Amino acid sequence: MRILLSLPLAFPAAAQMAPMPPLDPETYRSASGRWELTVDPSHRDGRGESECTLVREGEVAWRLVLPFTFRYAAVTDE
């Protein structure tokens, strides 16, 4: 009788993934271009807070410091 043992991999699956690219400040625009969201991360790896500014036709609608960082975002005209 043979017994086959399954051993865990030496590295977890997450460790085998390629690292995420560094985060730089990024501006996301709505389809019409009337709205813009700028995300300025506090750390290049995306951990920690970020300063987010939403602008409508050149006027600041709001500016917040959030306790997290968006890696990707989408802005609509609605």
Residue pairs with C-beta under 8 A, 6 or more apart in sequence:
20 45
20 46
20 71
22 44
22 45
23 41
23 43
23 44
23 45
23 46
23 69
23 71
24 41
24 44
25 38
25 39
25 40
25 41
26 38
26 39
26 73
27 36
27 37
27 38
27 39
28 36
28 37
28 38
28 39
28 73
28 74
28 75
29 35
29 36
29 75
30 36
30 75
30 76
30 77
31 76
31 77
32 77
34 56
34 57
34 77
35 54
35 55
35 56
35 61
35 75
35 76
35 77
36 54
36 55
36 75
37 52
37 53
37 54
37 55
37 73
37 75
38 52
38 53
38 55
39 50
39 51
39 52
39 69
39 70
39 73
40 50
40 51
40 52
40 53
41 48
41 50
41 69
42 48
42 49
42 50
42 51
42 69
43 69
46 69
46 71
47 69
48 67
48 68
48 69
49 65
49 66
49 67
49 68
49 69
50 65
50 66
50 68
50 69
50 70
51 63
51 64
51 65
51 66
52 63
52 64
52 65
52 66
52 70
53 60
53 62
53 63
54 60
54 61
54 62
54 63
54 75
55 61
